[in-house]
């Protein structure tokens, strides 16, 4: 299924561990809702990166593409104690972006895929499942009507 063929609020099949949902809102509103959902879960927002703004400044136009970096040390630190390389993928990130048809999408790394990537093992299984559930809920809140 092509990205443009996915109806609003639906997930598209993950590509290399990336979960993508179509938003019912534009990029700005989706990001506002994402930030609110992250804060509602008690997570810390480390940064917001506006890729489109920096690309425009360098004369390379880019459709809206915003990255939110967030997490919680009490969740991420135990995973890094299992495999420090997971620090490459933590804190969690979510990308809000607009395609060439004007549709808005939210993408993030699938925690289960990251656990496999970094061979976290069965000790991390409960944490990974909880993270997956939290990220799914956050993404749904940001993209739903």
HELIX and SHEET records of a PDB file:
HELIX    1   1 UNK A    3  UNK A    5  5                                   3    
HELIX    2   2 UNK A   27  UNK A   40  1                                  14    
HELIX    3   3 UNK A   51  UNK A   57  1                                   7    
HELIX    4   4 UNK A   73  UNK A   82  1                                  10    
HELIX    5   5 UNK A   84  UNK A   88  5                                   5    
HELIX    6   6 UNK A  111  UNK A  117  1                                   7    
HELIX    7   7 UNK A  122  UNK A  124  5                                   3    
HELIX    8   8 UNK A  125  UNK A  143  1                                  19    
SHEET    1   A 6 UNK A  11  UNK A  15  0                                        
SHEET    2   A 6 UNK A  18  UNK A  22 -1                                        
SHEET    3   A 6 UNK A 104  UNK A 109 -1                                        
SHEET    4   A 6 UNK A  92  UNK A  98 -1                                        
SHEET    5   A 6 UNK A  65  UNK A  71 -1                                        
SHEET    6   A 6 UNK A  44  UNK A  50 -1                                        
END                                                                             
